[in-house]
Amino acid sequence: MLNFTHTTLGQRVLFGSGIAADHLVDEVERLRSKSVMMITDGQQQQLARELAHQISKAFVYDGVAPHVPIEAAEAARTLAASHDVDLLVSVGGGSATGLAKAVALTSGIPVVAIPTTYAGSEATNVWGITERSNKTTGIDDRVLPVSVIYDVELTYTLPTDLSVASGLNALAHCVDSMWAPRVDPINQAIASEGIRALAAGLPEVHRAAQEAGGREQVLYGAYLSAVAFASAGSGMHHKICHVLGGAYDLPHAQTHAIVLPHVLAYLAPAAPTAADRIADAFGTQDALSGLLALRETIDAPRALRDYGFDESVIEDAARLILPAIPPSTPRPVTIGDLSGLLHDAWAGAVPTTEMSKK
Ligand code: NAD
């Protein structure tokens, strides 16, 4: 029997190609904003300036840094207060969205997000701030962007390798949603469609990064993945990557891309129904071979050692991760299991499991 509690977050989603400027103008008018702060990183600054040019009373702030250092959050909060800002517009990846959320967290100023990667932060009410190498995350509805403007054209400049890693970060949201603490049939349905869209789009993005078809599917899949993740919460995969990113300063998207197949290989045998849904979404015999085939096609990153993760810290990392593993995880996890998994991810081993076969 179906028996579940599901929360759907309220947000306006505007999706299309070449539509960012027009939709931003409309949103600023709809929200009756008088002072707009555009938050972006150095790379997306030109784009943010072009968008800011379309609206009056907007200024661009490019103080974004990875993982939202508290100093960056406080500087942005002070600036927003001194300009009587009544609307924050983030332009960029998860780091830009994250800084806008940090300002919204203490001020309640609404955020309009214009994402340029597949990180998905724009569709969640999760914030993160880093203080002395320690990243704290929390949930607060004030940080959920009131509107998201997805413009496929803004993703064309994202380099292919980063697109692949970021797209697999989105795929990780979908896979983890299948057994995260607040998993329910709605999250699973959204995650399944997310996997289908990402698996269809990523090979196209890898083949032709400047063409609309693949980009469109991946951006759509990234949105779905974040909706599922926001509702289902962080599963084992996200807990592992959170520790690796925070404690060892590993790059966010690449870490997710590398760790995901190892977690799927570990959990799929213990959750055959969820694994079957993942396999169906990939259109393959079993979940793991679907992911491994995709990984092969798009030349995904394989080994944490290529991103500065040191073999000597594996045991310590396993000890940090273990207490964070959610009770909803479908298979028991020990320090030894985590060390083995991290070692395989460090080395770039091909994960296998007999039991994951349908
Ligand atoms: P990012 O925002 O740091 O961007 C990575 C790099 O890509 C940057 O150098 C950026 O300048 C560049 N870039 C972005 N868009 C580009 C484009 N279109 N063309 C060329 N270059 C572009 O990284 P990310 O992976 O997007 O986001 C990671 C961050 O988001 C992490 O801090 C992570 O914790 C956070 N995140 C938060 C949530 C949440 O729900 N709160 C969800 C997912 C990710």
Residues whose N, C-alpha, C, O or C-beta is under 5 A from the ligand:
A	BS01	NAD	D41 Q43 P66 H67 G92 G93 G94 S95 A96 T116 T117 A119 G120 S121 T124 V126 W127 L154 T155 T157 L158 P159 H252 A253
